[in-house]
Amino acid sequence: METLFAAAVLIILHGPDGHEIRIAPEQVTSLRAAKAGEEGKYFVDTVHCMVNLTDGKFVTVVEPCEIVQKLMREGEQK
């Protein structure tokens, strides 16, 4: 009998209040970086990236979008 195992790869990011947010890279549809002057309009000052998900929701994280992309690439290689 053959057994198959599927491992879910999750990346760990951090919300503005420091809590961990675990995201499956395959659920990410787009990233939006915070721009100077957007504080208080779209982002709080500690947020650097908005991560949009396949379910239509989004999370804001303190990591820059470049770091999120790097973590996603590393997760795909595992």
MOFENDA-V680280 format. One record per backbone hydrogen bond with DSSP energy under -0.5 kcal/mol. NH is the residue of the N-H (numbers start at 1). CO is the residue of the C=O. E is the energy in kcal/mol with one decimal. If there is no record, write none. Layout:
NH|CO|E ; NH|CO|E
This chain:
7|5|-0.5 ; 8|6|-0.6 ; 9|7|-0.5 ; 10|8|-0.6 ; 11|23|-3.1 ; 13|11|-0.6 ; 13|21|-3.1 ; 15|19|-2.6 ; 18|15|-2.2 ; 21|13|-2.8 ; 23|11|-2.4 ; 23|21|-0.5 ; 25|9|-0.6 ; 25|23|-0.6 ; 27|24|-2.5 ; 28|25|-1.5 ; 29|52|-2.8 ; 30|52|-1.1 ; 32|50|-2.2 ; 34|48|-1.8 ; 38|35|-2.0 ; 40|43|-3.2 ; 41|38|-2.2 ; 42|38|-2.0 ; 43|38|-1.4 ; 47|44|-1.7 ; 48|61|-2.6 ; 49|61|-1.8 ; 50|32|-2.7 ; 51|49|-0.5 ; 51|59|-3.3 ; 52|30|-2.8 ; 52|50|-0.6 ; 53|57|-2.9 ; 54|27|-2.1 ; 56|53|-1.9 ; 59|51|-2.1 ; 61|49|-2.9 ; 62|14|-2.6 ; 65|48|-0.6 ; 67|64|-0.8 ; 68|64|-1.9 ; 69|65|-2.7 ; 70|66|-2.0 ; 71|67|-2.7 ; 72|68|-2.2 ; 73|69|-2.4 ; 74|70|-2.5 ; 75|71|-2.2 ; 76|72|-1.8 ; 77|73|-1.2 ; 78|74|-0.5 ; 78|75|-0.8
